[in-house]
Amino acid sequence: MYYILLGVIATSFTYLLTLIGAASVFFIKKINNKLLDYILGLSSGIMIAASFFSLLLPAINLLTKLNRLEYIETSIGFAGGCLLIILSDIILGRKKTLNEDNKKSILLVSAVTLHNFPGGLVIGVAFGSLALNSNLILIDAILIAVGIGIQNLPEGACTALPLRKAGYTRKKAFFLGQASGLVEIIAGLIGAIFVITIENSLPFFLSFSAGAMILVCASELIPDAFKNNKKLAGIG
């Protein structure tokens, strides 16, 4: 129960950063692209490192101790995480361009909300695994939450500001922007409870989470970060 509570606190932290990002709609009209590119680069670096050191490597080590097929099981889990992100993009027909059109703005909110679900799941799995005496330590789980949280800060702004531009009031744009992050708390709770309940599933879900994080970085964060300011994104 202690680690489930920690997982809820961690996902609440990532949600808070989404809320802060969405609150920018009250103060600014346009995002500083240079700062955004740096933040996206920073988040990508943290998430890629955490995917290996805090998720994949512990999964491989745990499977080795259990005399199971470590590379096959982690590969299947990793591919499953990638597939989740791919399917979510296909289902929503997601587009990264931010238009004034109301329909595309709502699509953006839906896409960000769906995208946040695996993020919350990753955090929940990480904290839930601490209860199972796995190879993860508390700092690993915290690092994952920090990486996802850093990404959520500009994401909240990138959700609320286009809604304001599309004609929504500042209050409504803020409400919809921050609401997209609430799903992370729910997903985190599900991930932590599921992993603790079914211990044998831990290596699979660790690698599954790694796959989801890597694909988000490779398909979304890194391309967006390096589109305009390669040096700043690289430094990040």
Accessible surface in RSA format (square Angstrom, percent):
REM  Atomic radii and reference values for relative SASA: ProtOr
REM  Chains: A
REM  Algorithm: Lee & Richards
REM  Probe-radius: 1.40
REM  Slices: 20
REM RES _ NUM      All-atoms   Total-Side   Main-Chain    Non-polar    All polar
REM                ABS   REL    ABS   REL    ABS   REL    ABS   REL    ABS   REL
RES MET A   1   178.79  92.6 143.36  94.9  35.43  84.4 124.14 105.5  54.65  72.4
RES TYR A   2   135.35  63.2 126.98  72.2   8.37  21.8  98.28  73.9  37.07  45.7
RES TYR A   3    67.54  31.5  67.54  38.4   0.00   0.0  26.84  20.2  40.70  50.2
RES ILE A   4    23.79  13.5  23.29  17.3   0.50   1.2  23.29  16.8   0.50   1.4
RES LEU A   5    97.65  54.4  95.88  68.6   1.77   4.4  97.65  68.6   0.00   0.0
RES LEU A   6    35.76  19.9  34.22  24.5   1.55   3.9  34.22  24.0   1.55   4.2
RES GLY A   7     0.59   0.7   0.00   N/A   0.59   0.7   0.59   1.6   0.00   0.0
RES VAL A   8    41.92  27.6  41.39  37.5   0.53   1.3  41.39  36.0   0.53   1.4
RES ILE A   9    96.70  55.0  93.88  69.9   2.82   6.8  95.60  68.8   1.10   3.0
RES ALA A  10     9.67   8.9   4.31   6.7   5.36  12.2   9.56  13.5   0.12   0.3
RES THR A  11     0.00   0.0   0.00   0.0   0.00   0.0   0.00   0.0   0.00   0.0
RES SER A  12    40.35  34.1  37.31  49.8   3.03   7.0  27.89  59.4  12.45  17.4
RES PHE A  13    81.71  40.9  76.60  47.4   5.11  13.3  80.94  49.1   0.77   2.2
RES THR A  14     0.00   0.0   0.00   0.0   0.00   0.0   0.00   0.0   0.00   0.0
RES TYR A  15    36.43  17.0  36.43  20.7   0.00   0.0  24.14  18.1  12.29  15.1
RES LEU A  16    88.66  49.4  88.66  63.4   0.00   0.0  88.66  62.3   0.00   0.0
RES LEU A  17    27.70  15.4  27.70  19.8   0.00   0.0  27.70  19.5   0.00   0.0
RES THR A  18     0.68   0.5   0.68   0.7   0.00   0.0   0.68   0.9   0.00   0.0
RES LEU A  19    51.31  28.6  51.31  36.7   0.00   0.0  51.31  36.0   0.00   0.0
RES ILE A  20    85.02  48.4  79.71  59.4   5.31  12.8  80.51  58.0   4.51  12.2
RES GLY A  21     4.19   5.2   0.00   N/A   4.19   5.2   4.19  11.5   0.00   0.0
RES ALA A  22     0.00   0.0   0.00   0.0   0.00   0.0   0.00   0.0   0.00   0.0
RES ALA A  23    21.48  19.7  21.48  33.1   0.00   0.0  21.48  30.2   0.00   0.0
RES SER A  24    19.36  16.4  15.82  21.1   3.54   8.2  19.16  40.8   0.20   0.3
RES VAL A  25     0.10   0.1   0.10   0.1   0.00   0.0   0.10   0.1   0.00   0.0
RES PHE A  26    81.05  40.6  57.91  35.9  23.14  60.2  57.95  35.1  23.11  66.1
RES PHE A  27   165.42  82.8 128.12  79.4  37.30  97.1 135.14  81.9  30.27  86.6
RES ILE A  28    71.33  40.6  65.72  49.0   5.62  13.5  70.17  50.5   1.16   3.1
RES LYS A  29   188.03  91.7 156.53  96.0  31.50  75.0 103.26  92.9  84.77  90.3
RES LYS A  30   164.12  80.1 145.43  89.2  18.69  44.5  91.39  82.3  72.73  77.5
RES ILE A  31    37.18  21.2  30.35  22.6   6.83  16.5  31.00  22.3   6.19  16.8
RES ASN A  32    93.28  64.3  78.71  76.1  14.57  35.1  28.50  68.6  64.78  62.6
RES ASN A  33    73.10  50.4  68.51  66.2   4.59  11.1  12.33  29.7  60.77  58.7
RES LYS A  34   129.89  63.4 129.29  79.3   0.60   1.4  71.64  64.5  58.25  62.0
RES LEU A  35   103.42  57.6  98.23  70.3   5.19  13.1 102.66  72.1   0.76   2.0
RES LEU A  36    25.66  14.3  24.01  17.2   1.65   4.1  25.43  17.9   0.23   0.6
RES ASP A  37     4.59   3.2   4.59   4.6   0.00   0.0   0.00   0.0   4.59   4.6
RES TYR A  38    76.74  35.8  76.74  43.7   0.00   0.0  40.14  30.2  36.60  45.1
RES ILE A  39    27.39  15.6  27.39  20.4   0.00   0.0  27.39  19.7   0.00   0.0
RES LEU A  40    17.82   9.9  17.82  12.8   0.00   0.0  17.82  12.5   0.00   0.0
RES GLY A  41     7.23   8.9   0.00   N/A   7.23   8.9   2.60   7.1   4.63  10.4
RES LEU A  42    53.99  30.1  53.56  38.3   0.43   1.1  53.56  37.6   0.43   1.2
RES SER A  43     0.00   0.0   0.00   0.0   0.00   0.0   0.00   0.0   0.00   0.0
RES SER A  44     4.68   4.0   4.68   6.2   0.00   0.0   4.68  10.0   0.00   0.0
RES GLY A  45    38.88  47.9   0.00   N/A  38.88  47.9  32.89  90.3   5.98  13.4
RES ILE A  46    35.53  20.2  30.57  22.8   4.96  12.0  34.67  25.0   0.86   2.3
RES MET A  47     5.47   2.8   5.14   3.4   0.32   0.8   5.47   4.6   0.00   0.0
RES ILE A  48    71.32  40.6  70.14  52.3   1.18   2.9  70.17  50.5   1.15   3.1
RES ALA A  49    40.88  37.6  35.08  54.1   5.80  13.2  40.65  57.2   0.23   0.6
RES ALA A  50     0.15   0.1   0.10   0.1   0.05   0.1   0.15   0.2   0.00   0.0
RES SER A  51     0.60   0.5   0.60   0.8   0.00   0.0   0.50   1.1   0.10   0.1
RES PHE A  52    86.75  43.4  86.72  53.7   0.03   0.1  86.72  52.6   0.03   0.1
RES PHE A  53   125.87  63.0 116.22  72.0   9.65  25.1 116.22  70.5   9.65  27.6
RES SER A  54     0.55   0.5   0.55   0.7   0.00   0.0   0.00   0.0   0.55   0.8
RES LEU A  55     0.00   0.0   0.00   0.0   0.00   0.0   0.00   0.0   0.00   0.0
RES LEU A  56    33.15  18.5  33.15  23.7   0.00   0.0  33.15  23.3   0.00   0.0
RES LEU A  57    63.61  35.4  63.61  45.5   0.00   0.0  63.61  44.7   0.00   0.0
RES PRO A  58     6.01   4.4   5.41   4.9   0.61   2.2   5.64   4.7   0.37   2.3
RES ALA A  59     0.00   0.0   0.00   0.0   0.00   0.0   0.00   0.0   0.00   0.0
RES ILE A  60    28.03  15.9  28.03  20.9   0.00   0.0  28.03  20.2   0.00   0.0
RES ASN A  61    60.24  41.5  58.26  56.3   1.98   4.8   9.82  23.6  50.42  48.7
RES LEU A  62    30.45  17.0  30.45  21.8   0.00   0.0  30.45  21.4   0.00   0.0
RES LEU A  63     0.17   0.1   0.17   0.1   0.00   0.0   0.17   0.1   0.00   0.0
RES THR A  64    71.31  50.7  64.25  65.1   7.06  16.8  60.88  81.8  10.43  15.8
RES LYS A  65   148.23  72.3 117.33  72.0  30.90  73.6  85.43  76.9  62.81  66.9
RES LEU A  66    88.12  49.1  67.66  48.4  20.46  51.4  71.75  50.4  16.38  44.1
RES ASN A  67   140.62  97.0 105.47 101.9  35.14  84.6  32.72  78.8 107.89 104.3
RES ARG A  68    73.81  31.0  64.38  32.8   9.43  22.5  41.30  56.4  32.51  19.7
RES LEU A  69   120.71  67.2 116.79  83.5   3.93   9.9 119.84  84.2   0.88   2.4
RES GLU A  70    39.57  22.7  38.96  29.5   0.61   1.4   1.82   3.5  37.74  30.8
RES TYR A  71   143.39  66.9 140.36  79.9   3.03   7.9 101.28  76.1  42.11  51.9
RES ILE A  72    97.27  55.3  93.47  69.6   3.80   9.1  97.07  69.9   0.19   0.5
RES GLU A  73    44.03  25.3  42.38  32.1   1.65   3.9  23.62  45.7  20.41  16.7
RES THR A  74     6.47   4.6   6.01   6.1   0.46   1.1   2.15   2.9   4.32   6.5
RES SER A  75    68.42  57.8  58.08  77.5  10.34  23.8  35.98  76.6  32.43  45.4
RES ILE A  76   105.38  60.0  99.75  74.3   5.62  13.6 103.08  74.2   2.30   6.2
RES GLY A  77     0.00   0.0   0.00   N/A   0.00   0.0   0.00   0.0   0.00   0.0
RES PHE A  78    55.88  28.0  55.88  34.6   0.00   0.0  55.88  33.9   0.00   0.0
RES ALA A  79    57.28  52.7  50.39  77.8   6.89  15.7  53.81  75.8   3.48   9.2
RES GLY A  80    20.44  25.2   0.00   N/A  20.44  25.2  17.19  47.2   3.25   7.3
RES GLY A  81     0.00   0.0   0.00   N/A   0.00   0.0   0.00   0.0   0.00   0.0
RES CYS A  82    22.29  16.9  22.29  24.9   0.00   0.0  10.97  27.8  11.32  12.2
RES LEU A  83    94.11  52.4  93.30  66.8   0.80   2.0  93.88  65.9   0.23   0.6
RES LEU A  84    57.04  31.8  53.99  38.6   3.05   7.7  56.55  39.7   0.49   1.3
RES ILE A  85     3.02   1.7   3.02   2.3   0.00   0.0   3.02   2.2   0.00   0.0
RES ILE A  86    76.79  43.7  74.38  55.4   2.41   5.8  76.73  55.3   0.05   0.1
RES LEU A  87    81.90  45.6  81.90  58.6   0.00   0.0  81.90  57.5   0.00   0.0
RES SER A  88    13.33  11.3  11.25  15.0   2.08   4.8   8.37  17.8   4.96   6.9
RES ASP A  89    42.99  30.1  39.57  39.4   3.42   8.1  18.41  43.3  24.59  24.5
RES ILE A  90   119.31  67.9  99.39  74.0  19.92  48.0 106.08  76.4  13.23  35.9
RES ILE A  91   133.11  75.7 101.10  75.3  32.01  77.2 108.06  77.8  25.05  68.0
RES LEU A  92    40.42  22.5  30.36  21.7  10.06  25.3  33.36  23.4   7.05  19.0
RES GLY A  93    42.79  52.8   0.00   N/A  42.79  52.8  36.10  99.1   6.69  15.0
RES ARG A  94    38.85  16.3  12.75   6.5  26.10  62.1   8.56  11.7  30.29  18.4
RES LYS A  95   122.00  59.5 109.34  67.1  12.66  30.1  69.19  62.3  52.81  56.2
RES LYS A  96    86.53  42.2  70.32  43.1  16.21  38.6  47.98  43.2  38.55  41.1
RES THR A  97    94.32  67.1  81.55  82.7  12.77  30.4  81.61 109.6  12.72  19.2
RES LEU A  98    83.23  46.4  54.01  38.6  29.21  73.4  56.29  39.5  26.94  72.5
RES ASN A  99    50.51  34.8  45.09  43.6   5.42  13.0  12.48  30.0  38.03  36.8
RES GLU A 100    94.88  54.5  90.41  68.4   4.47  10.6  39.26  75.9  55.62  45.4
RES ASP A 101    75.31  52.8  63.28  63.0  12.03  28.4  28.07  66.1  47.23  47.1
RES ASN A 102    83.11  57.3  79.60  76.9   3.51   8.5  23.89  57.5  59.22  57.2
RES LYS A 103   169.78  82.8 159.93  98.1   9.85  23.5 109.36  98.4  60.42  64.4
RES LYS A 104    79.84  39.0  74.23  45.5   5.62  13.4  42.57  38.3  37.27  39.7
RES SER A 105     2.14   1.8   0.03   0.0   2.11   4.9   2.11   4.5   0.03   0.0
RES ILE A 106    77.57  44.1  77.57  57.8   0.00   0.0  77.57  55.9   0.00   0.0
RES LEU A 107    50.77  28.3  47.51  34.0   3.26   8.2  50.51  35.5   0.26   0.7
RES LEU A 108    16.65   9.3  13.28   9.5   3.37   8.5  16.35  11.5   0.30   0.8
RES VAL A 109    18.20  12.0  18.20  16.5   0.00   0.0  18.20  15.8   0.00   0.0
RES SER A 110    45.97  38.8  36.90  49.2   9.08  20.9  19.69  41.9  26.28  36.8
RES ALA A 111     2.01   1.9   0.36   0.6   1.65   3.8   0.53   0.7   1.48   3.9
RES VAL A 112     4.28   2.8   4.28   3.9   0.00   0.0   4.28   3.7   0.00   0.0
RES THR A 113    42.38  30.1  42.38  43.0   0.00   0.0  37.59  50.5   4.78   7.2
RES LEU A 114    64.43  35.9  60.67  43.4   3.76   9.5  63.77  44.8   0.66   1.8
RES HIS A 115    15.56   8.5  11.97   8.3   3.59   9.2   9.96  10.3   5.60   6.5
RES ASN A 116     1.74   1.2   0.93   0.9   0.81   1.9   0.81   1.9   0.93   0.9
RES PHE A 117    60.70  30.4  60.70  37.6   0.00   0.0  60.70  36.8   0.00   0.0
RES PRO A 118     8.28   6.0   7.96   7.3   0.32   1.2   8.18   6.8   0.11   0.7
RES GLY A 119    13.15  16.2   0.00   N/A  13.15  16.2  12.06  33.1   1.10   2.5
RES GLY A 120     0.00   0.0   0.00   N/A   0.00   0.0   0.00   0.0   0.00   0.0
RES LEU A 121    22.30  12.4  22.30  16.0   0.00   0.0  22.30  15.7   0.00   0.0
RES VAL A 122     2.24   1.5   2.24   2.0   0.00   0.0   2.24   1.9   0.00   0.0
RES ILE A 123     0.00   0.0   0.00   0.0   0.00   0.0   0.00   0.0   0.00   0.0
RES GLY A 124     0.00   0.0   0.00   N/A   0.00   0.0   0.00   0.0   0.00   0.0
RES VAL A 125     0.76   0.5   0.76   0.7   0.00   0.0   0.76   0.7   0.00   0.0
RES ALA A 126     0.00   0.0   0.00   0.0   0.00   0.0   0.00   0.0   0.00   0.0
RES PHE A 127     6.16   3.1   6.16   3.8   0.00   0.0   6.16   3.7   0.00   0.0
RES GLY A 128     0.00   0.0   0.00   N/A   0.00   0.0   0.00   0.0   0.00   0.0
RES SER A 129     0.00   0.0   0.00   0.0   0.00   0.0   0.00   0.0   0.00   0.0
RES LEU A 130    21.60  12.0   7.44   5.3  14.15  35.6   8.57   6.0  13.03  35.1
RES ALA A 131    44.59  41.0  14.30  22.1  30.29  68.9  16.75  23.6  27.84  73.8
RES LEU A 132    35.23  19.6  11.44   8.2  23.79  59.8  16.92  11.9  18.31  49.3
RES ASN A 133   143.27  98.8 117.97 114.0  25.30  60.9  35.15  84.6 108.12 104.5
RES SER A 134    16.75  14.2   0.34   0.5  16.41  37.8   2.29   4.9  14.46  20.3
RES ASN A 135    48.70  33.6  25.08  24.2  23.63  56.9  14.65  35.3  34.06  32.9
RES LEU A 136     8.73   4.9   0.00   0.0   8.73  21.9   0.00   0.0   8.73  23.5
RES ILE A 137   104.77  59.6 101.06  75.3   3.70   8.9 104.77  75.4   0.00   0.0
RES LEU A 138    80.61  44.9  75.88  54.3   4.73  11.9  75.88  53.3   4.73  12.7
RES ILE A 139   105.84  60.2 102.52  76.4   3.32   8.0 103.15  74.3   2.69   7.3
RES ASP A 140    24.56  17.2  24.25  24.1   0.31   0.7   0.31   0.7  24.25  24.2
RES ALA A 141     0.00   0.0   0.00   0.0   0.00   0.0   0.00   0.0   0.00   0.0
RES ILE A 142    71.38  40.6  70.91  52.8   0.48   1.1  71.38  51.4   0.00   0.0
RES LEU A 143    67.77  37.7  66.37  47.5   1.40   3.5  67.77  47.6   0.00   0.0
RES ILE A 144     0.16   0.1   0.00   0.0   0.16   0.4   0.16   0.1   0.00   0.0
RES ALA A 145     4.42   4.1   4.42   6.8   0.00   0.0   4.42   6.2   0.00   0.0
RES VAL A 146    50.83  33.4  50.74  45.9   0.09   0.2  50.74  44.1   0.09   0.2
RES GLY A 147     0.28   0.3   0.00   N/A   0.28   0.3   0.28   0.8   0.00   0.0
RES ILE A 148     5.09   2.9   5.09   3.8   0.00   0.0   5.09   3.7   0.00   0.0
RES GLY A 149     0.00   0.0   0.00   N/A   0.00   0.0   0.00   0.0   0.00   0.0
RES ILE A 150    36.62  20.8  34.83  25.9   1.79   4.3  36.61  26.4   0.00   0.0
RES GLN A 151     5.50   3.1   5.50   4.0   0.00   0.0   1.33   2.8   4.17   3.2
RES ASN A 152     0.45   0.3   0.45   0.4   0.00   0.0   0.00   0.0   0.45   0.4
RES LEU A 153    59.91  33.4  59.24  42.4   0.68   1.7  59.24  41.6   0.68   1.8
RES PRO A 154     9.96   7.3   4.35   4.0   5.61  20.4   9.96   8.2   0.00   0.0
RES GLU A 155    21.80  12.5  17.65  13.4   4.15   9.9  13.55  26.2   8.25   6.7
RES GLY A 156     0.31   0.4   0.00   N/A   0.31   0.4   0.31   0.8   0.00   0.0
RES ALA A 157     8.64   7.9   8.64  13.3   0.00   0.0   8.64  12.2   0.00   0.0
RES CYS A 158    28.77  21.8  28.58  31.9   0.19   0.4  13.81  35.0  14.97  16.1
RES THR A 159     0.31   0.2   0.31   0.3   0.00   0.0   0.00   0.0   0.31   0.5
RES ALA A 160     0.00   0.0   0.00   0.0   0.00   0.0   0.00   0.0   0.00   0.0
RES LEU A 161    16.23   9.0  12.49   8.9   3.75   9.4  12.83   9.0   3.41   9.2
RES PRO A 162     9.65   7.0   6.84   6.2   2.81  10.2   9.65   8.0   0.00   0.0
RES LEU A 163     0.00   0.0   0.00   0.0   0.00   0.0   0.00   0.0   0.00   0.0
RES ARG A 164    90.61  38.0  83.70  42.7   6.91  16.5  16.77  22.9  73.83  44.7
RES LYS A 165   140.16  68.4 112.79  69.2  27.38  65.2  73.78  66.4  66.38  70.7
RES ALA A 166    19.69  18.1   0.00   0.0  19.69  44.8   2.19   3.1  17.50  46.3
RES GLY A 167    65.14  80.3   0.00   N/A  65.14  80.3  35.57  97.6  29.57  66.2
RES TYR A 168    34.50  16.1  28.74  16.4   5.76  15.0  22.09  16.6  12.41  15.3
RES THR A 169    86.35  61.4  84.17  85.3   2.18   5.2  78.86 105.9   7.49  11.3
RES ARG A 170    79.04  33.2  76.45  39.0   2.59   6.2  27.42  37.5  51.63  31.3
RES LYS A 171   162.39  79.2 159.12  97.6   3.27   7.8 102.06  91.9  60.33  64.3
RES LYS A 172   111.50  54.4 106.64  65.4   4.86  11.6  58.84  53.0  52.66  56.1
RES ALA A 173     0.00   0.0   0.00   0.0   0.00   0.0   0.00   0.0   0.00   0.0
RES PHE A 174    46.58  23.3  46.58  28.9   0.00   0.0  46.58  28.2   0.00   0.0
RES PHE A 175   123.06  61.6 122.93  76.1   0.14   0.4 123.06  74.6   0.00   0.0
RES LEU A 176    36.75  20.5  36.71  26.3   0.04   0.1  36.74  25.8   0.01   0.0
RES GLY A 177     0.00   0.0   0.00   N/A   0.00   0.0   0.00   0.0   0.00   0.0
RES GLN A 178    14.62   8.2  14.62  10.7   0.00   0.0   2.24   4.8  12.37   9.4
RES ALA A 179    31.19  28.7  23.39  36.1   7.80  17.7  23.66  33.3   7.53  20.0
RES SER A 180     1.18   1.0   0.06   0.1   1.12   2.6   1.03   2.2   0.15   0.2
RES GLY A 181     0.00   0.0   0.00   N/A   0.00   0.0   0.00   0.0   0.00   0.0
RES LEU A 182    78.19  43.5  76.99  55.1   1.20   3.0  76.99  54.1   1.20   3.2
RES VAL A 183    27.32  18.0  25.13  22.8   2.18   5.3  26.29  22.8   1.03   2.8
RES GLU A 184     1.07   0.6   1.07   0.8   0.00   0.0   0.00   0.0   1.07   0.9
RES ILE A 185    41.52  23.6  41.52  30.9   0.00   0.0  41.52  29.9   0.00   0.0
RES ILE A 186   102.30  58.2 100.72  75.0   1.57   3.8 102.21  73.6   0.08   0.2
RES ALA A 187     0.00   0.0   0.00   0.0   0.00   0.0   0.00   0.0   0.00   0.0
RES GLY A 188     0.29   0.4   0.00   N/A   0.29   0.4   0.00   0.0   0.29   0.6
RES LEU A 189    71.42  39.8  70.63  50.5   0.79   2.0  71.42  50.2   0.00   0.0
RES ILE A 190    84.74  48.2  80.28  59.8   4.46  10.8  84.03  60.5   0.71   1.9
RES GLY A 191     1.89   2.3   0.00   N/A   1.89   2.3   1.89   5.2   0.00   0.0
RES ALA A 192     0.49   0.4   0.49   0.8   0.00   0.0   0.49   0.7   0.00   0.0
RES ILE A 193    78.33  44.6  78.00  58.1   0.34   0.8  78.33  56.4   0.00   0.0
RES PHE A 194    84.68  42.4  82.15  50.9   2.52   6.6  84.48  51.2   0.20   0.6
RES VAL A 195     0.37   0.2   0.37   0.3   0.00   0.0   0.37   0.3   0.00   0.0
RES ILE A 196    48.13  27.4  40.77  30.4   7.36  17.7  40.77  29.4   7.36  20.0
RES THR A 197    99.35  70.7  69.11  70.1  30.24  72.1  62.99  84.6  36.36  55.0
RES ILE A 198    79.42  45.2  76.06  56.7   3.36   8.1  79.42  57.2   0.00   0.0
RES GLU A 199   108.67  62.4  98.61  74.6  10.06  23.9  23.60  45.7  85.07  69.5
RES ASN A 200   112.55  77.6 105.47 101.9   7.07  17.0  22.09  53.2  90.46  87.4
RES SER A 201    17.97  15.2  11.84  15.8   6.13  14.1  17.79  37.9   0.18   0.3
RES LEU A 202     2.85   1.6   2.85   2.0   0.00   0.0   2.85   2.0   0.00   0.0
RES PRO A 203     1.37   1.0   0.97   0.9   0.40   1.4   1.32   1.1   0.05   0.3
RES PHE A 204    69.38  34.7  69.09  42.8   0.28   0.7  69.29  42.0   0.08   0.2
RES PHE A 205    39.16  19.6  39.16  24.3   0.00   0.0  39.16  23.7   0.00   0.0
RES LEU A 206     0.43   0.2   0.43   0.3   0.00   0.0   0.43   0.3   0.00   0.0
RES SER A 207     0.00   0.0   0.00   0.0   0.00   0.0   0.00   0.0   0.00   0.0
RES PHE A 208    29.06  14.5  29.06  18.0   0.00   0.0  29.06  17.6   0.00   0.0
RES SER A 209     1.30   1.1   0.74   1.0   0.56   1.3   0.56   1.2   0.74   1.0
RES ALA A 210     0.00   0.0   0.00   0.0   0.00   0.0   0.00   0.0   0.00   0.0
RES GLY A 211     0.00   0.0   0.00   N/A   0.00   0.0   0.00   0.0   0.00   0.0
RES ALA A 212     2.50   2.3   2.36   3.6   0.13   0.3   2.50   3.5   0.00   0.0
RES MET A 213     4.62   2.4   3.16   2.1   1.46   3.5   4.62   3.9   0.00   0.0
RES ILE A 214    46.28  26.3  46.04  34.3   0.25   0.6  46.09  33.2   0.19   0.5
RES LEU A 215    36.74  20.5  36.74  26.3   0.00   0.0  36.74  25.8   0.00   0.0
RES VAL A 216     7.28   4.8   7.28   6.6   0.00   0.0   7.28   6.3   0.00   0.0
RES CYS A 217     0.65   0.5   0.65   0.7   0.00   0.0   0.56   1.4   0.09   0.1
RES ALA A 218    56.15  51.6  39.64  61.2  16.52  37.6  42.01  59.2  14.14  37.5
RES SER A 219    55.72  47.1  28.34  37.8  27.38  63.1  35.15  74.9  20.57  28.8
RES GLU A 220    12.27   7.0  11.06   8.4   1.21   2.9   8.78  17.0   3.49   2.9
RES LEU A 221    11.92   6.6  11.82   8.5   0.10   0.2  11.92   8.4   0.00   0.0
RES ILE A 222    56.61  32.2  56.45  42.1   0.16   0.4  56.61  40.8   0.00   0.0
RES PRO A 223    61.58  44.9  47.26  43.1  14.33  52.1  57.38  47.4   4.20  26.1
RES ASP A 224    35.72  25.0  30.70  30.6   5.02  11.9   9.85  23.2  25.87  25.8
RES ALA A 225     0.03   0.0   0.03   0.0   0.00   0.0   0.03   0.0   0.00   0.0
RES PHE A 226    74.11  37.1  70.50  43.7   3.61   9.4  70.91  43.0   3.20   9.1
RES LYS A 227   140.22  68.4 107.27  65.8  32.95  78.4  75.64  68.1  64.58  68.8
RES ASN A 228    98.90  68.2  65.19  63.0  33.70  81.2  19.08  45.9  79.82  77.2
RES ASN A 229    31.62  21.8  26.40  25.5   5.22  12.6   7.64  18.4  23.97  23.2
RES LYS A 230   144.39  70.4 137.36  84.3   7.03  16.7  80.15  72.1  64.24  68.4
RES LYS A 231   178.49  87.1 168.49 103.4   9.99  23.8 118.79 106.9  59.70  63.6
RES LEU A 232    60.82  33.9  60.67  43.4   0.15   0.4  60.67  42.6   0.15   0.4
RES ALA A 233     2.96   2.7   0.00   0.0   2.96   6.7   0.00   0.0   2.96   7.8
RES GLY A 234    50.74  62.6   0.00   N/A  50.74  62.6  24.02  65.9  26.73  59.9
RES ILE A 235   131.77  75.0 100.95  75.2  30.82  74.3 108.51  78.1  23.26  63.1
RES GLY A 236    20.97  25.9   0.00   N/A  20.97  25.9   5.76  15.8  15.21  34.1
END  Absolute sums over single chains surface
CHAIN  1 A    11119.8       9697.3       1422.5       8125.7       2994.1
END  Absolute sums over all chains
TOTAL         11119.8       9697.3       1422.5       8125.7       2994.1
